[in-house]
Amino acid sequence: MKANVWVMLKPTVLDPQGQTIQHALASLGYTSVRDVRQGKFFVLELDGLSREEAEKQVERLARDVLANPVIEQFRFEIVE
């Protein structure tokens, strides 16, 4: 079983890396890109857990380890 976890800055938090990427894209001619938000993506391989246990563990892991809850939000999916 695998879990995909996305971690992104909260919408109210400034994203200087995203702004830098957006400016670089504009300088390369991609002027239709209005805004960029940069984040992190994790793929976790899980063994020996039921789907329910996996969901609980991944949520706890994402909240406690992968994301900073003050400035980031996360979402995840369990993939079998």
FISETOR-123750 format. One line per field, with one value per residue: residue number from 1; residue in one letter; y, z, x of N, C-alpha, C, CB in turn. Coordinates in Angstrom, 2 decimals, decimal comma, m for minus. Glycine has a CB too. Example, Ala and Ser with C-alpha at 12.3 -4.5 7.8 and 13.67 -1.06 7.14 Angstrom:
<pts>
doza = [1 / 2];
gupa = [A / S];
n.y = [m5,69 / m2,25];
n.z = [7,80 / 7,08];
n.x = [13,19 / 12,85];
ca.y = [m4,50 / m1,06];
ca.z = [7,80 / 7,14];
ca.x = [12,30 / 13,67];
c.y = [m3,30 / 0,03];
c.z = [7,80 / 7,87];
c.x = [13,20 / 12,90];
cb.y = [m4,47 / m0,60];
cb.z = [9,05 / 5,72];
cb.x = [11,31 / 14,08];
</pts>
This chain:
<pts>
doza = [1 / 2 / 3 / 4 / 5 / 6 / 7 / 8 / 9 / 10 / 11 / 12 / 13 / 14 / 15 / 16 / 17 / 18 / 19 / 20 / 21 / 22 / 23 / 24 / 25 / 26 / 27 / 28 / 29 / 30 / 31 / 32 / 33 / 34 / 35 / 36 / 37 / 38 / 39 / 40 / 41 / 42 / 43 / 44 / 45 / 46 / 47 / 48 / 49 / 50 / 51 / 52 / 53 / 54 / 55 / 56 / 57 / 58 / 59 / 60 / 61 / 62 / 63 / 64 / 65 / 66 / 67 / 68 / 69 / 70 / 71 / 72 / 73 / 74 / 75 / 76 / 77 / 78 / 79 / 80];
gupa = [M / K / A / N / V / W / V / M / L / K / P / T / V / L / D / P / Q / G / Q / T / I / Q / H / A / L / A / S / L / G / Y / T / S / V / R / D / V / R / Q / G / K / F / F / V / L / E / L / D / G / L / S / R / E / E / A / E / K / Q / V / E / R / L / A / R / D / V / L / A / N / P / V / I / E / Q / F / R / F / E / I / V / E];
n.y = [m1,17 / 2,26 / 5,70 / 8,93 / 12,16 / 15,55 / 18,66 / 21,98 / 25,54 / 27,52 / 29,42 / 32,08 / 32,59 / 34,05 / 33,15 / 33,04 / 31,43 / 30,42 / 32,84 / 33,56 / 31,49 / 32,01 / 34,52 / 33,76 / 32,05 / 33,90 / 35,47 / 33,67 / 33,65 / 32,58 / 34,04 / 33,78 / 32,46 / 33,21 / 32,99 / 31,16 / 28,50 / 26,88 / 23,60 / 20,52 / 17,03 / 13,76 / 10,26 / 7,49 / 4,22 / 1,61 / m1,03 / m3,88 / m2,76 / m2,09 / m0,43 / 1,55 / 1,86 / 2,73 / 5,20 / 6,64 / 6,62 / 7,90 / 10,42 / 11,37 / 11,30 / 13,11 / 15,48 / 15,73 / 15,47 / 15,87 / 18,29 / 21,75 / 22,85 / 25,50 / 27,12 / 25,57 / 23,40 / 20,17 / 17,34 / 14,00 / 10,78 / 7,36 / 4,81 / 1,81];
n.z = [0,00 / m0,68 / 0,18 / m0,82 / m0,17 / 0,01 / 0,69 / 1,34 / 1,46 / 3,54 / 2,18 / 3,10 / 3,63 / 2,52 / m0,46 / m1,33 / m2,94 / m4,84 / m6,06 / m7,21 / m9,05 / m10,68 / m11,76 / m13,19 / m15,08 / m16,47 / m17,61 / m19,42 / m21,30 / m20,65 / m20,08 / m19,41 / m17,03 / m14,00 / m11,22 / m8,89 / m6,64 / m4,51 / m3,34 / m1,40 / m2,13 / m1,13 / m1,27 / 0,37 / 1,30 / 2,66 / 5,02 / 6,30 / 7,44 / 7,99 / 5,85 / 7,30 / 9,54 / 8,20 / 7,16 / 9,55 / 10,59 / 8,56 / 8,48 / 11,07 / 10,90 / 8,78 / 9,92 / 12,24 / 11,41 / 8,59 / 7,81 / 8,73 / 10,93 / 11,51 / 9,31 / 7,09 / 5,14 / 4,60 / 2,52 / 1,84 / 0,19 / 0,19 / m1,63 / m3,21];
n.x = [0,85 / 0,46 / 0,95 / 0,16 / 1,26 / 0,58 / 1,98 / 1,45 / 2,01 / m0,08 / m2,84 / m2,74 / m0,11 / 2,89 / 4,66 / 7,69 / 9,40 / 7,61 / 6,88 / 9,33 / 9,66 / 7,43 / 8,14 / 10,42 / 9,26 / 7,69 / 9,71 / 10,67 / 8,76 / 6,32 / 3,83 / 1,19 / 0,97 / m0,12 / 0,23 / 2,21 / 2,37 / 4,46 / 5,25 / 5,49 / 5,85 / 5,21 / 5,80 / 4,81 / 5,60 / 3,81 / 3,55 / 1,83 / m0,50 / m3,96 / m6,36 / m7,70 / m6,01 / m3,72 / m4,59 / m4,97 / m2,34 / m0,84 / m2,05 / m1,40 / 1,42 / 1,88 / 0,87 / 2,48 / 5,17 / 5,79 / 4,57 / 4,45 / 2,26 / 1,63 / 2,16 / 1,65 / m0,48 / m1,95 / m2,73 / m3,79 / m3,72 / m4,60 / m3,21 / m3,77];
ca.y = [0,00 / 3,52 / 6,93 / 10,16 / 13,28 / 16,88 / 19,69 / 23,30 / 26,68 / 28,01 / 30,52 / 33,38 / 32,70 / 34,43 / 32,06 / 33,66 / 30,51 / 30,42 / 34,10 / 33,48 / 30,60 / 32,72 / 35,54 / 33,05 / 31,60 / 35,08 / 35,88 / 32,67 / 33,79 / 31,98 / 35,19 / 33,45 / 31,93 / 34,36 / 32,78 / 29,83 / 28,11 / 25,77 / 22,72 / 19,27 / 15,82 / 12,57 / 8,95 / 6,61 / 2,82 / 1,12 / m2,49 / m4,48 / m1,95 / m2,03 / 0,89 / 2,47 / 2,12 / 3,51 / 6,57 / 7,28 / 6,80 / 8,90 / 11,72 / 11,75 / 11,53 / 14,35 / 16,59 / 15,86 / 15,40 / 16,38 / 19,65 / 22,69 / 23,25 / 26,94 / 27,79 / 24,65 / 22,49 / 18,94 / 16,38 / 12,73 / 9,70 / 6,03 / 4,16 / 0,38];
ca.z = [0,00 / m0,74 / 0,52 / m1,42 / 0,74 / m0,53 / 1,72 / 0,70 / 2,34 / 3,64 / 1,22 / 3,70 / 3,82 / 1,31 / m1,04 / m2,14 / m3,98 / m5,89 / m6,78 / m8,02 / m10,17 / m11,57 / m12,49 / m14,16 / m16,17 / m17,27 / m18,40 / m20,47 / m22,25 / m20,15 / m19,44 / m18,98 / m15,67 / m13,15 / m9,86 / m8,63 / m5,24 / m4,46 / m2,21 / m1,29 / m2,41 / m0,56 / m1,52 / 1,47 / 1,14 / 3,96 / 5,13 / 7,46 / 8,04 / 7,31 / 5,25 / 8,38 / 10,30 / 7,34 / 7,13 / 10,84 / 10,73 / 7,60 / 8,94 / 12,22 / 10,41 / 8,01 / 10,84 / 13,23 / 10,87 / 7,23 / 7,64 / 9,85 / 10,96 / 11,65 / 8,00 / 5,99 / 5,18 / 3,86 / 2,17 / 1,47 / m0,31 / 0,29 / m2,92 / m3,02];
ca.x = [0,00 / 1,21 / 0,25 / 0,66 / 1,01 / 0,89 / 2,11 / 1,49 / 1,84 / m1,46 / m3,05 / m2,43 / 1,34 / 3,61 / 5,45 / 8,74 / 9,88 / 6,60 / 7,00 / 10,55 / 9,35 / 6,50 / 8,91 / 11,27 / 8,39 / 7,33 / 10,88 / 10,83 / 7,67 / 5,06 / 3,18 / m0,17 / 1,03 / m0,39 / 0,71 / 2,76 / 2,53 / 5,40 / 4,99 / 6,25 / 5,08 / 5,84 / 5,21 / 5,17 / 5,23 / 3,35 / 3,40 / 1,21 / m1,57 / m5,25 / m6,58 / m8,05 / m4,78 / m2,85 / m5,10 / m4,67 / m0,90 / m0,37 / m2,52 / m0,59 / 2,77 / 1,87 / 0,65 / 3,55 / 6,53 / 5,98 / 4,05 / 4,47 / 0,85 / 1,48 / 2,19 / 1,38 / m1,62 / m1,63 / m3,78 / m3,17 / m4,58 / m4,07 / m3,27 / m3,49];
c.y = [1,24 / 4,66 / 8,08 / 11,31 / 14,56 / 17,86 / 21,02 / 24,38 / 27,06 / 29,21 / 31,89 / 33,61 / 33,05 / 33,28 / 32,66 / 32,74 / 30,46 / 31,69 / 34,11 / 32,62 / 31,30 / 33,77 / 34,89 / 32,57 / 32,76 / 35,52 / 34,90 / 32,70 / 33,18 / 33,04 / 34,90 / 32,83 / 33,11 / 34,23 / 31,36 / 29,65 / 26,86 / 24,93 / 21,50 / 18,10 / 14,63 / 11,33 / 8,03 / 5,19 / 2,25 / m0,39 / m2,84 / m3,68 / m2,13 / m0,62 / 1,92 / 2,84 / 3,00 / 4,97 / 7,31 / 7,58 / 7,89 / 10,29 / 12,23 / 12,12 / 12,85 / 15,56 / 16,83 / 15,99 / 16,14 / 17,83 / 20,46 / 23,27 / 24,75 / 27,60 / 26,89 / 23,86 / 21,26 / 18,21 / 15,11 / 11,81 / 8,39 / 5,34 / 2,69 / m0,24];
c.z = [0,00 / m0,29 / m0,20 / m0,49 / 0,05 / 0,63 / 1,00 / 1,77 / 2,39 / 2,71 / 1,78 / 3,90 / 2,49 / 0,86 / m1,92 / m3,21 / m5,15 / m6,72 / m7,70 / m9,25 / m11,18 / m12,38 / m13,54 / m15,35 / m17,07 / m18,15 / m19,54 / m21,48 / m21,82 / m19,37 / m18,98 / m17,57 / m14,72 / m11,76 / m9,74 / m7,12 / m5,24 / m3,22 / m2,23 / m1,56 / m1,89 / m0,98 / m0,42 / 1,14 / 2,52 / 3,92 / 6,39 / 8,15 / 7,27 / 6,73 / 6,34 / 9,22 / 9,50 / 7,29 / 8,42 / 10,97 / 9,80 / 8,01 / 10,10 / 11,79 / 9,64 / 8,93 / 11,73 / 12,62 / 9,53 / 7,04 / 8,92 / 9,94 / 11,12 / 10,28 / 6,84 / 6,24 / 4,38 / 3,48 / 1,76 / 0,89 / m0,12 / m1,05 / m2,72 / m4,24];
c.x = [0,90 / 0,31 / 0,94 / 0,28 / 1,47 / 0,93 / 2,29 / 1,43 / 0,37 / m1,62 / m2,68 / m0,94 / 2,00 / 4,51 / 6,55 / 9,32 / 8,90 / 6,67 / 8,22 / 10,32 / 8,44 / 7,24 / 9,81 / 10,45 / 8,01 / 8,49 / 11,16 / 9,68 / 6,35 / 4,28 / 1,75 / m0,19 / 0,97 / 0,21 / 1,23 / 2,85 / 3,39 / 5,10 / 5,87 / 5,29 / 5,86 / 5,08 / 5,72 / 4,72 / 4,95 / 3,19 / 2,63 / 0,12 / m2,86 / m5,40 / m6,88 / m6,83 / m3,81 / m3,29 / m4,77 / m3,18 / m0,38 / m0,83 / m1,68 / 0,84 / 2,85 / 1,75 / 1,87 / 4,95 / 6,67 / 5,55 / 4,25 / 3,06 / 0,62 / 1,37 / 1,81 / 0,10 / m1,24 / m2,89 / m3,08 / m4,22 / m3,85 / m4,29 / m2,91 / m2,87];
cb.y = [0,00 / 3,78 / 7,17 / 10,38 / 13,08 / 17,32 / 19,39 / 23,47 / 27,87 / 28,40 / 30,54 / 33,50 / 31,37 / 35,71 / 31,08 / 34,13 / 29,10 / 30,27 / 35,28 / 32,93 / 29,29 / 33,39 / 36,39 / 31,84 / 30,93 / 36,25 / 36,01 / 31,29 / 33,20 / 30,72 / 36,36 / 32,49 / 31,06 / 34,58 / 33,05 / 29,65 / 27,88 / 26,27 / 22,30 / 19,13 / 15,68 / 12,67 / 8,39 / 7,09 / 2,01 / 1,78 / m3,18 / m4,77 / m0,46 / m2,37 / 0,84 / 1,85 / 0,80 / 2,92 / 6,56 / 6,39 / 5,49 / 8,57 / 11,64 / 10,60 / 10,37 / 14,35 / 16,32 / 14,68 / 13,95 / 15,53 / 19,61 / 23,82 / 22,53 / 27,54 / 28,34 / 23,69 / 23,16 / 18,02 / 16,91 / 12,07 / 9,92 / 5,24 / 4,84 / m0,36];
cb.z = [1,23 / m2,16 / 2,06 / m2,87 / 2,10 / m1,62 / 2,69 / m0,32 / 1,88 / 5,11 / 0,78 / 5,03 / 4,38 / 1,55 / m1,86 / m1,26 / m3,40 / m5,29 / m5,78 / m7,20 / m9,67 / m10,76 / m11,52 / m13,48 / m15,61 / m16,35 / m17,50 / m19,87 / m23,53 / m19,25 / m20,39 / m19,97 / m15,43 / m13,04 / m8,83 / m9,30 / m4,52 / m4,45 / m2,20 / 0,12 / m3,95 / 0,98 / m2,96 / 2,81 / 0,40 / 4,37 / 5,12 / 8,43 / 8,06 / 8,29 / 4,22 / 9,27 / 10,69 / 5,92 / 6,90 / 12,00 / 10,46 / 6,18 / 9,35 / 13,26 / 9,51 / 6,99 / 11,71 / 14,13 / 10,70 / 6,26 / 7,27 / 9,66 / 12,07 / 12,43 / 7,76 / 5,80 / 4,62 / 4,69 / 1,02 / 2,68 / m1,81 / 1,47 / m3,95 / m2,67];
cb.x = [m0,97 / 1,74 / 0,22 / 0,07 / 1,75 / m0,14 / 3,32 / 0,33 / 2,71 / m1,81 / m4,50 / m3,15 / 1,93 / 4,45 / 4,54 / 9,84 / 10,09 / 5,22 / 7,07 / 11,72 / 8,68 / 5,37 / 9,76 / 11,98 / 7,13 / 6,90 / 12,12 / 10,94 / 8,06 / 5,35 / 3,17 / m0,82 / 2,33 / m1,86 / m0,42 / 4,17 / 1,14 / 6,87 / 3,54 / 6,92 / 4,78 / 5,89 / 5,58 / 4,53 / 6,35 / 2,03 / 4,78 / 2,22 / m1,17 / m6,44 / m7,75 / m9,13 / m4,09 / m2,82 / m6,62 / m5,13 / m0,19 / m0,87 / m3,99 / m0,56 / 3,22 / 0,71 / m0,58 / 3,52 / 6,93 / 5,22 / 2,56 / 5,57 / 0,16 / 2,67 / 3,55 / 2,55 / m2,92 / m0,72 / m4,71 / m2,49 / m4,97 / m4,73 / m2,31 / m4,76];
</pts>
